[in-house]
Amino acid sequence: YAYTKGGKRVLKNISHDFQAGKVHAITGPSGAGKTTLLSLISGLANPTEGMVLVDGTDLSERDRYRFRSHDIGVIFQSFNLLPNLTVAENIILSMDASGKSFDKPKKAIVEELLKQVHLPKEYANERILHLSGGEQQRVVITRALSYGPSIIVADEPTGNLDPATQDDIMGIFRMLAHDEHRCVIIVTHSPEVAKTSDEVFELAPIRRRR
């Protein structure tokens, strides 16, 4: 991947298989292209060479908006929550954008998912402004899960959390992979997060010719 045609490559000769049922950690120094790789996986960017295959299909040939709103849940480093809305309103916006039909009221689904990420269902009516960083991270995970994606990708999801909250969040990711057979891909600088993942994929920066 290069930001401009013929420009400096950020990623080169990357080939890797991310599987369902596992938590994959992408590690490497700053500038190695970790977040760029996550953008390619999630369909936010297209590779300038090669292809991203999802279940054997070239992602560039698919409706990428539909892919992002149906098949993959993206957890950004900045939470991107709307602070003046309630927890439920933030999550239901993603459910509405998916265009999917649900077998029960959306608010009831939100309350079930909140319990899954260890928040009381009463939090559905709380405004984002009133939540701690760890609580907001759980809401972001709930939002990513709300429309039932098979792939979850997260950019430094534990970067600003205390160790106990980090452990709990990683437990949630392992549950999503091991119990629900989702593919979970996490970009992280944390050795502890990498250690508790099923697989570590380390990116090295591209060496420049002198």
Buried (B, 14 or more C-beta within 10 A) or exposed (E): BBEEEEEEBBBEEBEEEBEEBBBBBBBBEEEBBBBBBBBBBBBBBEBBEBEBEBEEEEBEEBEBEEBBBBBBBBBBBEBEBEEEBBBBBBBBBBBEBBEEEEEEEBBEBBBEBBEBBBBEBEBBEBBBEEBEEBBBBBBBBBBBBBBBBBBBBBBBBBBBBEEEBBBBBBEBBBBBBBEBEBBBBBBBBBEEBBEBBBBBBEBEEBEEEE
